[in-house]
Amino acid sequence: MRIQRLALALPLFALMALMLGAQKADKPREVGKSNLVSDPTSDPAPHFVALLPESRVLVTERGTDSVALLDLLAGRLLQRTSVGDEPFALAVRGSVAVASNVASDSISVLALAGNTLTVVATIPVGDEPRGVALSLDGKRAYVALGGESAVVVVELASRKITQRLPTGLEPWQVALTPDGKRLTVGCTRARTLSVYALTTGEELYTVPLNGRNVRSIAISPDGKQAFVPFINERRFPATKDNIDRGWVVGNRLARVPITEEGPREAIALDTQGDALGDVDGCTLSPDGQTLALTAGGTHEVVLFSKIAGLPFVAFGGPEDYLEPESIERVRRIKVGGRPLGAQFSADGKQLIVANDFLNAVQVLDVASGKVAKTIALGGPAQPSQVRLGEQIFNDAKRSFHSWYSCASCHTEGHTNGGNFDTKNDGGYGKPKKTLSLRGVAQTAPYTWHGWQKDLRQAIVESFTKSMQGDEPTSVEVDAVEAYLKTLDWKKSPFPENPAGQKVFVAKGCASCHGGATYATPTITKTGLEEQNDVYVGYNPPPLRNVYSRAPYLHDGRSLTLEDVLSQFHRPSKLTGASDCTPQELKDLVAFLKSL
């Protein structure tokens, strides 16, 4: 295989400016350090792949905080270069690559020269940068800020943000049309795909996807359509029968027009008794005829042939299962581990896959549907207890007929913002918003009503009741508990607000949300109780990272903190204090966002 050379390269003056202005990130680890040997106790955990000329590939390694350069023909690692914390996505134009560092709120700009990969700049961009794209001339990066609901435009030569495009809640991935004129942005918690005109920065239109967990975006070669996977949230009770009908979680692929406004069309991806869990990667072959999806939850890659002929449905659909006429066009290839990012080779004959839990890059032969090559990236021979717990947490095979994993609802151990009808409130019929698991080991009791006191038992009940799967062994519970204990709150991107803190104390908020976690174990009546509730009152969730948990309240009825505090949690209703003035409300919200 020989990957076609990219025609466009970053202008020499821009590359020189970047190299002269190279910076190191503000952390002990040395950014830009290169090596071929990974720490044997650290899992590389590859996430995203980007193809280069001469049969080479770049891979982000979340576990080593690095970008790796691989030779696909030789099947070996050429170089591993340290970047920011938890690199997520990559974009490449000619001799320049950009990696987004989700945990250090920056992008790393890398220069490619032969088999040498050098960090030439680290640019702060904002909270939780995820998807990234590069302009056709290589001068600008478009970066989705998941924590700030925005896309920022970064001039690489000057290392400055020149434009900020507001988006829906939690943009996850971005993709540029082949002509470089339009940018598509998938917002996972807003459940939308938006199209922007890059010449003006104008949002042209937003298409509702009617589903969560919006992931990778693939643009058709003619630039007319975007394909993106998501899950359909149905809110039916989590019984085995409903799960297997796709009425709790259904996996979908959307097709959205991007040259003119129009509805999203979709197809179901699941078959009864054998669902497709946690679809993430989405990529099209160069001729636009074959579409590949990665399903990390069920450890497989899915290839759709003749994608244009699939029965996409706009209104009133799709059905619950993959249409019978589509099955002959689908190949499900078991690859093991957790396949995430994927890209076709330039000739479309191979698919390159980053496999997180295998700590490897896999090369699939598209014609045969077999793994032709596996390039190991290093790491421990056996997973640690925490890594094993993470694998179980992301394993959709633990649910009835593989429909969803813990991570389907608790994305990265946090929340996808969705409502699900489990028995955690004592019965069915009252869907509840998925709680964040950040800090869960420090904030007993559990569930919205606080009846569950034991974390280990909560783990068991999640697998056996919410997921209707087999009971985990004690070793597996130990591992999941160890993983959950690593989930901590993120540093808020919002500044401290002393005035808001005074309002918080004066209004009596600390009576329910006290201490370092801003939570208490006391069950509280809030006035939002419903008739026939099995458990009366609510367990106040911690307010740490509340800025990233919209929508709010037990049923997700409020989209903003302002709405919560001015309607459903007014001080006069809960603590007897006077309601907030407009300025007090503004200060209080600012304080909460800083936590």
N, C-alpha and C positions, 0 to 999 in steps of 0.2 A: 504493500500500500504506500502510496506517496500522496501526502496531503497538499493540495494546491496552495501555492504561495498567496498570501494576502497582498493585494495590489497597493493598499494605502499604508503609509508609515507616518509616524509623527514627524513633523518638520524638524530639521536639525537644530534650528535656533531654539525651539521649544524644549527639545531634549537636553540641550546644553544648559538652558536656564534651570531645568529641574535638577540636573546633576550638581550645578553650582549651589543650588538652594537646598540640597538634601538635608533632612533633619532626622534625628533619632527620637523615637517615642519616649515619653516621660515614664519609664518603668525600668526596673533592674535588668530585665532581659535585654540583650543587645539586638536591636532590630537591624536586619541586614546581614546578620551572621549566617554564613553558609556552611553546610556540612552534609555528609552522606550517611551519617550514622544517627539514628534516632535513639532517644533514651529507651532502653529495653523495658522500662516500667511504664512508658507512656504510649497510649494508642494514637497513631496518626489520625484516625477517624476522618478519612477524606470525604469531602462534601460536594465539590463542584469541579467540573472539568472544562477546559477551554483548549481547542486545538491550535497547533502552530504549524508552520512549514516543516518540511523534512521529517515527517512522521514523529513529531514530538507533541507533548501535551503538558499543560499546566494543571495542577490540582491544588485546591485549598485543603489544608489539613487542620481541622478544628482542634485536634488533640495536641499537636505540636506547635500551634500558632505559626504555621509556616505555609509557604507556597512551594510545591515540589515541581521540578522539571524532569519529565520522563522521556526516554527514547522508546517508542512503541515497537519498532522493529527489533531492537536488541533486547527489549523487555527488561529494562533496568532504569534505576534512578540515576539521573545525571547530577542533580543538585537539589538541595533543600535550603530555602532562604527564610529566615525569621521575618515575620511582618508584625501586624498588630494582634490583639487578643481575639481568638476565635474567628479567623477569616471565614467568610461566608460564601460570597460569589466572586466571579472574575469576569473581566471584559478585556479583549485584546484587539489592538489595531497595529499591524506591522510590528515594530520593534518595542512597543510599549504595552504593558499590561497594568490593569488596576484591580486591586483586591479590596473588598469591603470588610472591615474588621468590626463585627457586630458588638463585641464586648468592650472595645476601647474607643468606640465612637469616632473612627477615622477610616480613611482609605490609604492604602499603600500603593505608590506608583513604582513600577518595576521596569527596568530597561533590560532588553534581551539582546545579547550579542553572541552569536554562535550558541555554545552550550553554557553560557554564563548568564546568570540571573542576578541583577543588582537592584536593591531598593534605593531609589533616588529621591524619594520624598514621602513623608508621612503627613497627611493633611487632615486636621480635625474637621468633621462635617456635621455632627449632630447625633442625636440619640438613636442607637441601634440601626446603623446602616446595613441594608440587606442587598437587594438587587442593584446591579450597576450596569450601565451601558456606556459606550464611547461613541462620540460623534464620528462621522465618516472621515474627517480630517485628523482625528486623534487629538484634538485640542481641548475637548470638553468631556467631562464625565457627568452622567446623570445618575444620581444616587438616591434610592428609596430609603427614607428614614422611618423605620417601623415604629419608633417610639414618639415621633413628632407629627405623624400623618402629613408628610410632605415629601416632595422630591426636590433636591437641591442640584443646581447646575454649578459645576466646579471648573474654573479655568485652570488647566494643569500647569501651564507655564508660570502664572503668577501665584498659583496655590490659593486662589481666593474663590469664595462662593459669590457668584454674580447674579443668581436668580433663585427664587424659592417658589415652588409650585404647590399650593395646597392640594391635598388629596383626601380621600376617604380614610377611615380608621385603619391603621396598620398596613401600609403598603408593603408588599413582600417581594415582588419581582417586577422588573421593567424589561421592555424589549423595544428595540428601534426598528422601524420599517426599513427595507433595503435601500430606499432612496434617501434615508436619513431625515425625512421631513416630519415624521410623526413618532410619538412615543406612547406606548401602551403601558399602563400601570395597573397591576392587580392588587386590590386591597382586601386582605383576608378577613378582617373583622367587619368592614363595611359591606363585604360580599358583592364587590363590584369590579368591573374593568373599565378604566377611563382612557380616553384618547386625547392627546395634547398635540397642538401644532407648535413645533419647536421654533419656527421663525418668530412667533409672537409670544410663546409661552401660554397661549390661551387653551383652556380646557374646552375641547370641541363638544364632547358629550360623554356621559357615563352610562354604562349598560349594567343593569342589575343581573347578577348571576344566580340569585336565589339559593346561595349555598356558601358554606364557610370553607376554611382551609384552602384558600386560593393559592396556587403554587406556581410552578414555572410556566412561562409563556413562550409558545412557538409561533413565529410569524411565517405565513406562507411565502414562498419565493416571489410571488407576484405582488406581495405587500397588501393583499386585499382582505386577509382574514387572520385572526389570532386564535390559537387553540390554547386552552388552559384547563387543568383539572381542578375539581373542588369536591366537597362532600355536601350532599343534600340532607338537611336536618329536618326530620319529619315530626318529632315530638310525640310519637306514639309510645306507650309503655314498653319498657325494655324486657319483654317476654321473648322466649325463644321463637315463637311463631312470628311476632312482629319483626324481630331482628332478621329472620330469614326471608321476610317479604321485602326487606329494604325499607321498612317503615320507621326505623330508628336512625340509622345512618345509611345513606346510599351514595356510592361513589360514581362520579359523573365526569364527562369531558364536554366542555363548552366550545362552541365555535362562534366567534364574534366578528362582525364586519368592522373594518377599520378605515375604509375609504369614505364611507358614509354611515350615518346613524341607522341602526336597525336593531332588532331584538337578538338576544342570545339564543342560539340553538344548542341542544345538548343531546347526548346519548348516555344511556346507562352503561356501566362498565362491569357490573356484577352478574354472575350466574347463580341461580338458586343452589344453595348447598356449598358453594365455593366462591365466596366474594373476593373482591380485590381490595386489600387494605392499605391505607395511607399512601395514595398516589402522590408523587412529588415531582420527579423529573418529567419533562415533556419536550420533545424535539422532533423536528421534521427532517427527512432526507433531503439532500440538495434538489432533487427533482420534484419534491413536494408530494410524492406518491405514498410514502411510508411514514407513519407516525409511531414513535416509540414513547412508552411511559415506563417509569420505574415505580414499583409498588413496594416500598420498604417494609410495610407491615406484614406482607405475605411473601417477601423475599424473592421477588420475581421481576422480570422485565416483560412488557407486553408490546408486541408489534402488530400494528394495524396496517394492512395493505389496501391500496386503492381508497385512500381516506376520503376522497371527494364523493364516493358513492355510498358512504355510510348513512343510515337513516336518521340524521339529526332532526330534532323536533323543536319548534319554536315555542308555541303556546300549548299549555295543557299537558306537557310531557317533559321528559320522556317516560316510558314505562319503567317499572321497577327493576327489570332485568335487561341484560343485553339482548337485542332483538335477534331472533333465530337466524335471519338472513345475514347477520353480521358475524356470526360465530365462525363461519368458514374463512373469514378474513382476519381472524385473530389468532395469534400464537402467544401462549403464556409460557415463558421460559424460566424455570427455576434456577436461580443463580446463588441462593443462599445469602446470609448476612443481611445487610440493609442497603440495597441499591438506592442511590439518591440522584446526583447530577449525571446527565448523559448527553453525548453529542455524537452525531454521525460523522464518519470520515468523509472527505471531500468527494469520493466516488460513490458514497452511499452503501458500500459493501460491508462496512464494519460499524459497530456501535461501541463507543468507549464509555464505560460506566465507572463512576466513583462508588465504591462499596464501603460504607462506614464501618460496619461491624466485622468485615473481613480484613480491614486495614489494607486494602488492595484496590488496584484499578484492573477492571476486567475488559477484555476485548472480545466482543461477540461477533461471530460470523452471521450476517443477516440471512444469507441464503439457507444455511443449515439450521439456524436457530440454536447454535451451540457456542459455549464459551471456548474460544480458540486460544486464549492466553490470559494468564493471571499474573499481574506484576505486584509482588508483595512490597509493601512500604515499610515493613518493620513492626516493632511493638512486641509486647509480651507473648510468650507461647500460649499462655492460658489467660483468659480474662480475669481481672480482679473481681472482688465481690461487688464493688460499685458498678463496674462495667457490665457484669452479668445482670445486675438489677436494672441497668439502663436498657439492656437487650430485652429483658422480659417486659419492661414498661412499654417498649416500642413494638411488641410482637402481637400482631392482630390474630395470629393463630390461637391466642389465649382466649379469644371470644368465640361465641357460637358461630361456627361455619366461617370464621375469619373476617367478619364484617368490620371490626374496628379494634384498635389497641387503646391502652390508657392514654397514649400520646395523641390519639385522634381528637380527644376533647381537652386534655391537659397539654397543649402544645409546648414542647421544651420544658415541661414541668410547670407551666404557667396555666393559662386558660385561653381557649379559642373564643370565649364570649358567648357560646351557645347554650341553649336550654335543653335539658334532657330529662325524661320521665323515668327515673329509677325509684327503687323502694327506700331510698335514703331518707325520705320524709314519712315513712311508715306505710305507704301505699302508692297506688297509681292514680293519675288524673291531674296532678299538679306539677308540671315540668319546672325544674329549678335550673338556674344558671350555674354553669360549671365554675366551681371555686378554683382559685389559683392555689398551687401547691408550694409556692415559694414560702419558705419558713415554716412548713407544715409540722416539722418535728418540734418546733418551739411553741406551737399555738393550739394545743389541745384545749377543749374537746373538738370533735369534728362533725361535719355535715352542717347544713343551714340551721338545723334545730338543736345541734349540740348534744344529741343523745349518745353518740359514739365517743367513748372515752379512750379506747385503746387503738393505737395506730396499727399494730400488727393485725388486729381483728378487722380493722377497716380495710386493710389490704386484701385480706381473704374475701371479705364480702364484696369488694369491688370486682374481683375476678369471677366469683360464683353467682352473684346476683346482678350487678350492673352489666356485666359482660356475658353472663350465662355460660361461663366456661368451667373447666375443671378446677378443682381446688388445688392451689399451689402447695408444694412441699414446704417443710419448715426451712430447708436450705434456700428455696426460692423466695420465701417471705423475708428471710434474713437479707438476701441480696437486694430486693426491692426496697426494704426499709433503709439499707445502707445508702442506696441511690437517693432516696427521698431526703435523707439527712444532708446531702450535698446541695440541695436546692435552697439558695439564699436569695434575698432581695437584691435587686440591682440598684446602683446609685442613680438617684433621680437627676434628670437633666435640668430641673427647675431650681431656681435659687431659693434660699431660705427666706421666710417672711415672718419676722418677729411680730408684726402687727397682727397677722393672721393667727399666730400661735396664742396671742393674748385673747383673741376672739374665741378660739377653740376652748381655752380654759374657762372664760367668762360664761360661755353658753352651756357649760357642763358636758361637753362632748367626751371628756376624759373619763366620765363615770362608766361609760361602756367601752371606750377605746383608749385604755390607759397603758402606761408602762412603755418599755422600749419597743414593743411590737405594735403598740396602739390597738390592743385587743384585750378583752377580759374573758374569763371562763364562765361568766354569769349569763344565764339565759334571760333575755329581756323581751317584754311585750312592746311592740312598736306601733300598734294600731293597724298593721298590715296583715294581721292574722286572718285566716279564712275559716269559714264555717266547716266544721267536721275535720279540722286539722288533728292529726293523731298526736302530734307534739305541739304544745302551745308555747309561743315565743320563739325568738331567734337567737342564734349564737353570733355575737358581733364579730365579723371577720376582721383581721388585722388591716390597718390602713396603710401600712408600708406598700409602696408601689401602686397605690390606688389610682394614680394618674394613668396607668396602663391597663386598667381593668374594665373599661366601658364595654357594654352597658352595665348599669348598676342595679342594686337591690336583688332580692332572692329570685325574682322572675325576669330580671333584665328590663324592667319597665322604663327606666330612666337612662337617657343617652348621655347626660352630662351631670357633673357634680352640682352645678347650679340648680338643675331641676330637682335633684335629690334634696338639697338643703332648703329650697324655697317651697317645695310641695310636700314630699312624703316624710322627710326627717326635719321638719321645722322645729327649732328649739322649744317653742311654746307647746308643741305636742309631746315632746319626749322628756324634757328636763324642767319645764316650767319657766325657763328664761325667756326673755323677749326675743322675738324673731329678728333676724339680721337686717340691718339697714343695707342699702345697695353697696356702700363702701365696705361694711363688715363682711358682706357676702363675698365681695371681690377678694378681700384679704384672706378670708377663711379658705376659699377655694385655692388661692395661691399657696397657702401653707400646706394644705393637703397634697397638692401636686409635688411639693418639695420632699415629701416623706419617702 
